Amino acid sequence: MNKKSFVFLADGFEEIEAMATVDVLRRAGMDVITVSVNEGVLVTGSHGIAVNADVTVGMADCFDADWLILPGGLPGATNLASCHRVKELLHAQESRGGGIAAICASPAVVLAPIGLLAGHKATCYPGCEVDGLTFTGAGVEVSGNIVTGKGPGLTLEFALAIVERSLGREKADEVASGLLLRRL
């Protein structure tokens, strides 16, 4: 049974990180739902691209989700961090050992302040690192149930790491091959 994964969108999200991740996961056959943290489904990215999410955060049933995924971008990551419901869902996901993925500013701006990176290696956009945590500077870090990515140019590798954790290396390589991408 294929569990659902949820990509959270807040005004100011990084479009590449959100849309390319959704695309890669769907190419792999994963069930992906986009979630607006706004009152309605319309969300505008950091470069002015408007997207209609599938549902709002109040409508999203994330119980037993495969992944909760946070694109970066500013002020997108800050807007995600200010959403109480997103923080509740992340803590619930962590407590049941579900997958959490964040890229760009979101590891430092959303996950770190609520304690989800403690004891994990992580990466984030340069300059966003938080003192007291282990930020490696790698393109992608997989640490336990958490996948983090450095920024927009590493989005495909970030998304493929999620695919690999869910469906295995062979499926991730198959999707990468279809994208004409040589994996790191």
BAFI-3210 file (N, C-alpha, C; in Angstrom, 3 decimals, decimal comma, padded with zeros to 6 digits):
// residues 184
n [1|2|3|4|5|6|7|8|9|10|11|12|13|14|15|16|17|18|19|20|21|22|23|24|25|26|27|28|29|30|31|32|33|34|35|36|37|38|39|40|41|42|43|44|45|46|47|48|49|50|51|52|53|54|55|56|57|58|59|60|61|62|63|64|65|66|67|68|69|70|71|72|73|74|75|76|77|78|79|80|81|82|83|84|85|86|87|88|89|90|91|92|93|94|95|96|97|98|99|100|101|102|103|104|105|106|107|108|109|110|111|112|113|114|115|116|117|118|119|120|121|122|123|124|125|126|127|128|129|130|131|132|133|134|135|136|137|138|139|140|141|142|143|144|145|146|147|148|149|150|151|152|153|154|155|156|157|158|159|160|161|162|163|164|165|166|167|168|169|170|171|172|173|174|175|176|177|178|179|180|181|182|183|184]
n.u [000,846|000,646|001,620|000,684|002,459|003,266|003,640|004,402|003,286|003,988|003,399|005,968|007,534|010,200|010,077|011,312|012,258|009,906|008,139|009,728|010,356|007,817|007,265|009,348|008,823|006,238|006,792|008,066|005,979|004,863|002,365|001,517|000,613|-000,065|000,070|-001,398|-000,513|-001,895|-005,080|-006,651|-006,287|-004,517|-001,187|001,703|004,855|008,365|009,328|007,187|005,467|002,354|000,550|-001,908|-002,590|-003,291|-004,832|-005,787|-003,936|-005,556|-007,278|-005,739|-005,059|-002,761|-002,110|-000,221|001,428|003,754|005,858|006,570|007,148|009,213|009,693|012,164|013,080|012,621|010,264|009,179|010,043|010,094|007,394|006,296|007,393|005,992|003,520|001,425|000,057|001,599|003,932|002,864|002,112|004,634|005,929|004,272|004,725|007,456|007,365|006,205|008,082|008,048|008,872|010,645|011,364|013,374|014,470|016,931|016,420|014,628|015,444|016,967|015,348|012,765|012,815|015,017|014,463|012,345|013,407|013,850|016,155|018,077|020,693|020,950|022,628|022,685|021,918|021,810|020,794|023,621|024,783|022,517|022,847|022,568|023,854|025,274|024,196|024,679|025,574|026,494|027,128|026,934|025,484|023,113|021,736|021,119|019,741|018,833|015,369|015,217|015,625|017,649|018,270|020,508|019,909|018,277|019,612|020,209|017,900|016,836|018,463|017,859|015,092|015,299|016,644|014,612|012,857|014,512|014,711|012,088|011,309|013,530|016,900|017,076|014,666|014,968|017,234|016,164|014,240|015,975|017,481|015,498|015,223|017,529|019,685|022,712|023,523|024,759]
n.v [-001,182|002,130|004,813|008,241|011,224|014,512|017,779|020,837|024,126|027,533|031,037|032,547|030,330|028,310|027,767|025,856|023,900|022,928|022,163|020,535|018,483|017,369|016,500|014,555|012,626|011,820|010,758|008,503|007,063|007,644|008,752|011,982|014,873|018,282|020,930|023,792|026,328|028,566|030,334|029,672|027,608|028,782|029,635|031,643|031,600|032,389|033,635|034,709|032,852|031,467|028,904|026,392|024,600|021,182|020,797|022,557|023,222|022,708|020,814|018,650|015,291|013,915|011,713|008,861|009,387|008,945|010,753|014,067|017,041|019,852|022,583|025,151|028,548|032,064|034,403|031,894|029,614|030,805|031,456|028,874|028,024|029,602|028,507|026,932|024,463|023,028|022,599|020,968|018,715|017,890|017,174|015,028|013,287|012,774|011,480|009,038|007,984|008,579|009,744|012,797|015,600|018,297|021,245|023,673|026,700|025,665|023,387|024,681|026,846|025,868|023,109|022,954|024,894|023,633|021,422|019,118|018,425|017,736|015,631|014,674|014,597|017,250|019,359|022,597|025,709|027,706|029,788|029,752|028,032|026,665|027,287|024,776|022,535|019,810|020,705|019,785|020,762|019,271|018,259|016,764|015,293|012,316|011,239|009,069|009,203|011,548|013,663|016,054|018,898|021,021|023,232|024,948|023,980|021,383|019,999|017,828|015,656|015,648|014,996|012,479|011,110|010,874|009,225|006,974|006,193|005,444|003,654|002,281|001,908|001,064|001,963|004,725|005,147|004,422|006,453|008,648|008,024|008,283|010,995|011,795|012,146|012,082|010,523|011,752]
n.w [000,000|-000,944|000,822|001,489|000,631|001,672|000,516|001,735|001,213|001,408|001,125|-000,725|-001,129|-002,496|-005,790|-007,569|-005,767|-004,605|-006,768|-008,469|-006,716|-006,198|-008,810|-009,303|-007,301|-008,039|-010,578|-009,736|-008,871|-006,464|-004,159|-003,962|-002,235|-002,451|-000,105|001,049|003,334|003,607|003,922|001,737|-001,280|-003,059|-003,572|-003,619|-005,052|-004,343|-006,580|-007,841|-009,040|-009,171|-007,530|-007,334|-004,607|-003,633|-001,315|001,724|004,754|006,938|005,937|005,340|005,773|007,438|008,907|009,481|007,297|004,606|003,960|005,113|003,612|003,167|001,250|000,650|000,449|000,829|001,837|002,391|004,001|006,518|006,758|006,801|009,223|010,973|011,058|013,104|012,866|011,002|012,512|014,545|013,025|012,089|014,501|015,282|013,150|013,485|015,970|015,342|013,734|011,047|007,693|007,211|005,314|004,276|002,622|001,601|003,173|005,007|006,702|008,727|009,484|009,978|010,955|012,832|015,004|016,334|017,399|015,855|014,498|016,273|017,160|014,602|011,414|009,110|006,274|004,733|003,171|002,448|005,050|006,559|008,638|011,965|015,152|017,273|016,137|013,778|010,834|007,693|005,156|002,893|-000,274|-000,096|002,775|004,533|007,406|009,687|009,907|008,518|005,738|004,284|002,192|000,341|-001,418|-004,244|-006,640|-005,977|-005,858|-007,397|-006,623|-003,899|-003,974|-005,197|-003,178|-001,315|-002,758|-002,950|-000,246|000,190|-001,887|-002,747|-004,081|-006,753|-007,950|-007,609|-009,202|-011,674|-012,095|-012,125|-014,412|-016,396|-016,289|-017,403|-015,711|-014,008|-011,106|-007,975]
ca.u [000,000|001,425|001,209|000,751|003,459|002,691|004,575|003,772|003,579|003,650|003,792|007,404|008,257|011,103|009,313|012,052|012,327|008,586|007,562|010,586|010,213|006,533|007,417|010,185|008,115|005,136|007,396|008,399|004,734|004,452|001,164|001,970|-000,419|000,466|-000,711|-001,249|-000,695|-002,750|-006,503|-007,118|-005,301|-003,585|000,075|002,600|006,255|009,279|009,572|005,918|004,695|001,209|000,233|-003,066|-002,294|-004,388|-005,656|-005,230|-003,366|-006,653|-007,949|-004,773|-005,030|-001,376|-001,878|000,459|002,042|005,087|006,763|006,183|008,242|009,220|010,614|012,699|012,731|012,264|009,927|008,432|010,420|009,631|005,939|006,040|007,760|004,996|002,259|001,331|-000,380|002,756|004,788|002,177|002,214|006,027|006,193|003,553|005,447|008,699|007,080|005,902|009,207|007,784|009,863|010,578|012,365|013,388|015,551|017,270|016,336|013,691|016,028|017,398|014,291|011,568|013,095|015,931|013,867|011,416|014,177|013,837|017,475|018,981|021,209|021,002|023,408|021,780|022,484|020,859|021,348|024,756|024,481|021,336|023,198|022,232|024,893|024,932|023,720|025,661|025,307|027,681|027,415|026,750|024,346|021,965|022,054|020,099|020,093|017,645|014,149|015,226|016,408|017,773|018,949|021,207|019,268|017,576|020,382|020,309|016,538|016,611|019,122|017,036|013,883|015,691|016,953|013,305|012,418|015,346|014,321|010,746|011,109|014,774|017,894|016,772|013,612|015,557|018,097|015,274|013,699|017,112|017,786|014,459|015,473|018,870|020,462|023,741|023,424|025,986]
ca.v [000,000|003,347|005,900|009,569|012,188|015,856|018,883|022,030|025,350|028,810|032,152|032,754|029,056|028,184|026,995|024,689|022,881|022,334|021,528|019,443|017,370|016,738|015,835|013,358|011,626|011,276|009,898|007,241|006,389|007,984|009,568|013,246|015,891|019,596|021,481|025,224|026,765|029,751|030,036|029,021|026,749|029,559|029,969|032,306|031,324|033,512|034,278|035,162|031,797|031,080|027,481|025,929|023,365|020,208|020,998|023,457|022,492|022,266|019,679|017,582|014,160|013,449|010,576|007,743|009,829|008,452|011,889|015,473|017,647|021,303|023,327|026,354|029,857|033,070|034,077|030,637|028,817|031,554|031,298|027,505|027,972|030,310|027,756|026,022|023,138|022,359|022,140|019,829|017,565|017,443|016,458|013,749|012,461|012,357|010,540|007,710|007,552|008,830|010,537|014,256|016,108|019,754|021,706|025,091|027,341|024,975|022,627|025,592|027,782|025,155|021,912|023,184|025,546|022,765|020,315|017,891|018,093|017,329|014,275|014,327|015,382|017,935|020,382|023,670|026,771|028,337|030,985|029,506|027,057|026,991|026,841|023,675|021,389|019,316|021,013|019,272|021,437|018,328|018,554|016,083|014,475|011,395|010,918|008,454|009,420|012,919|013,984|017,495|019,299|022,297|024,348|024,696|023,186|020,007|019,508|016,496|014,692|015,646|014,226|011,088|010,515|010,512|008,049|005,834|005,762|004,852|002,606|001,599|002,506|000,733|002,868|006,061|005,153|004,383|007,802|009,504|007,706|008,906|012,452|011,969|012,678|011,247|010,702|012,034]
ca.w [000,000|-001,084|001,701|000,886|001,054|001,654|000,303|002,295|000,470|002,040|000,266|-000,727|-001,281|-003,646|-006,764|-008,049|-004,723|-004,400|-007,951|-008,949|-005,779|-006,513|-010,101|-009,168|-006,501|-008,853|-011,608|-009,067|-008,522|-005,103|-004,028|-003,380|-002,063|-002,090|001,001|001,298|004,718|003,535|004,125|000,518|-001,934|-003,878|-002,910|-004,563|-004,770|-004,145|-007,867|-008,386|-009,695|-008,341|-007,593|-006,572|-003,878|-003,640|-000,123|002,733|005,890|007,791|005,296|005,083|006,701|007,362|009,784|008,832|006,042|004,287|004,084|005,197|002,862|003,288|000,394|001,277|-000,068|001,829|003,218|002,482|005,169|007,697|006,814|007,267|010,639|011,785|010,997|014,251|012,417|010,390|013,613|015,173|012,122|012,083|015,758|015,224|012,171|014,140|017,062|014,804|012,908|009,631|006,979|007,180|004,381|004,189|001,766|001,546|004,489|005,901|007,810|009,792|009,891|010,434|011,752|013,962|016,176|017,069|017,950|015,052|013,948|017,361|016,991|013,176|010,464|008,190|005,412|004,444|002,344|003,136|005,831|007,399|009,665|013,350|016,091|018,164|015,364|012,822|009,431|007,006|003,904|001,778|-001,137|000,509|003,946|005,025|008,785|010,277|009,129|008,009|004,548|004,087|000,972|000,448|-002,121|-005,503|-007,597|-005,491|-005,656|-007,969|-005,730|-002,682|-004,265|-005,439|-001,870|-000,745|-003,520|-002,567|001,108|000,138|-002,888|-003,041|-004,974|-008,148|-008,417|-007,694|-010,382|-012,842|-012,268|-012,524|-015,812|-017,205|-016,254|-017,977|-014,609|-013,398|-009,657|-007,210]
c.u [000,885|000,864|001,346|001,906|002,875|003,797|003,853|004,240|003,101|004,066|005,288|008,206|009,145|010,451|010,033|011,999|010,993|008,147|008,417|010,492|008,909|006,660|008,199|009,457|006,960|005,660|007,730|007,152|004,253|003,229|001,548|000,823|000,276|-000,502|-000,393|-001,406|-001,491|-004,200|-007,107|-006,003|-004,268|-002,367|000,996|004,041|007,105|009,604|008,272|005,096|003,600|000,856|-001,035|-002,694|-003,506|-005,359|-005,034|-004,768|-004,456|-007,381|-007,033|-004,810|-003,662|-001,078|-001,281|001,028|003,392|006,097|005,992|007,385|008,096|010,201|011,112|012,185|012,400|011,349|009,161|008,749|009,954|008,126|005,548|006,297|006,720|003,631|002,235|000,968|000,761|003,663|004,165|002,335|003,635|006,363|005,503|004,263|006,737|008,420|006,736|006,980|008,996|008,843|009,574|011,689|012,233|014,615|015,725|017,238|015,505|014,328|016,370|016,255|013,064|011,936|013,954|015,246|012,904|012,078|014,280|015,181|018,473|019,392|021,288|022,051|022,409|022,581|021,400|021,542|022,488|024,362|023,274|021,643|022,886|023,341|024,374|024,401|024,784|025,189|026,578|028,071|027,298|025,554|023,050|022,476|020,853|020,561|018,854|016,448|014,096|016,154|016,443|018,568|019,461|020,487|018,755|018,316|020,521|018,939|016,324|017,262|018,353|015,801|014,210|016,093|015,670|012,777|013,202|014,970|012,965|010,670|012,386|015,633|017,558|015,718|014,150|016,445|017,274|014,702|014,804|017,465|016,772|014,582|016,799|019,816|021,477|023,737|024,769|026,433]
c.v [001,237|004,436|007,228|010,360|013,571|016,893|020,158|023,280|026,567|029,910|032,406|031,474|029,092|027,226|025,739|023,566|022,180|021,521|020,386|018,238|016,630|015,921|014,524|012,262|011,004|010,406|008,521|006,464|006,669|008,903|010,840|014,256|017,204|020,267|022,957|025,504|028,068|029,354|029,324|028,220|027,516|029,973|030,566|032,103|032,578|034,254|034,598|034,111|031,336|029,619|027,228|024,601|022,444|020,442|022,096|022,622|021,995|021,044|018,458|016,522|013,498|012,281|009,437|008,107|009,158|009,572|013,184|016,240|019,164|021,916|024,555|027,604|030,786|034,088|032,763|029,819|029,495|031,414|029,879|027,409|028,649|029,612|026,696|024,602|022,358|021,809|020,942|018,566|017,011|016,670|015,089|012,781|011,919|011,294|009,150|007,221|007,735|009,733|012,023|014,718|017,620|020,181|023,216|025,710|026,534|024,085|023,528|026,439|027,076|024,011|022,182|023,830|024,665|021,452|019,068|017,519|017,669|015,874|013,815|015,164|016,018|018,867|021,417|024,696|027,456|029,656|030,836|028,580|027,592|026,443|025,700|022,440|021,011|019,559|020,709|020,052|020,529|018,757|018,002|015,287|013,595|010,959|010,386|008,660|010,801|013,048|015,501|017,771|020,719|023,452|023,957|023,788|021,723|019,363|018,109|015,422|014,547|014,761|012,750|010,380|010,090|009,255|006,821|005,302|005,056|003,602|001,878|002,293|002,262|001,679|004,283|006,179|005,147|005,770|008,753|009,276|008,339|010,423|012,815|012,581|011,658|011,548|010,959|010,802]
c.w [000,000|-000,184|000,967|001,465|000,828|001,498|000,726|001,568|001,257|001,080|000,422|-000,831|-002,516|-004,641|-007,253|-007,018|-004,507|-005,617|-008,486|-008,011|-006,036|-007,794|-009,969|-008,393|-007,288|-009,981|-011,030|-008,655|-007,110|-005,135|-003,272|-003,389|-001,728|-001,122|001,178|002,786|004,772|003,817|002,926|-000,121|-002,762|-003,053|-003,969|-004,135|-004,690|-005,443|-008,597|-009,108|-008,734|-008,600|-006,797|-005,925|-003,943|-002,496|000,738|003,921|006,839|007,253|005,153|006,178|006,582|008,282|008,974|007,460|005,848|004,550|004,299|004,651|002,866|002,299|001,155|000,594|001,088|001,176|003,395|003,717|006,460|007,864|007,239|008,769|011,526|011,785|012,100|013,816|011,772|011,479|014,335|014,329|012,090|013,356|015,767|014,274|012,792|015,194|016,544|013,840|011,427|009,015|007,020|006,252|004,284|003,405|001,907|002,945|005,475|006,971|009,001|010,348|010,459|011,383|012,991|015,171|016,968|017,500|017,104|014,435|015,019|017,157|015,548|012,462|009,511|007,294|005,162|003,552|003,107|003,815|006,739|008,574|011,068|014,247|016,954|017,452|014,338|011,395|008,654|005,761|002,694|000,935|-000,584|001,693|004,279|006,404|009,486|009,361|008,481|006,813|004,438|002,818|001,094|-000,238|-003,484|-006,483|-007,214|-005,335|-006,213|-007,110|-004,419|-002,886|-004,500|-004,137|-001,165|-001,434|-003,076|-001,191|001,097|-000,726|-003,305|-004,084|-006,443|-008,721|-008,562|-008,931|-011,671|-013,133|-012,735|-013,983|-016,755|-017,290|-016,929|-016,960|-014,129|-011,927|-009,036|-006,470]
res [m|n|k|k|s|f|v|f|l|a|d|g|f|e|e|i|e|a|m|a|t|v|d|v|l|r|r|a|g|m|d|v|i|t|v|s|v|n|e|g|v|l|v|t|g|s|h|g|i|a|v|n|a|d|v|t|v|g|m|a|d|c|f|d|a|d|w|l|i|l|p|g|g|l|p|g|a|t|n|l|a|s|c|h|r|v|k|e|l|l|h|a|q|e|s|r|g|g|g|i|a|a|i|c|a|s|p|a|v|v|l|a|p|i|g|l|l|a|g|h|k|a|t|c|y|p|g|c|e|v|d|g|l|t|f|t|g|a|g|v|e|v|s|g|n|i|v|t|g|k|g|p|g|l|t|l|e|f|a|l|a|i|v|e|r|s|l|g|r|e|k|a|d|e|v|a|s|g|l|l|l|r|r|l]
***
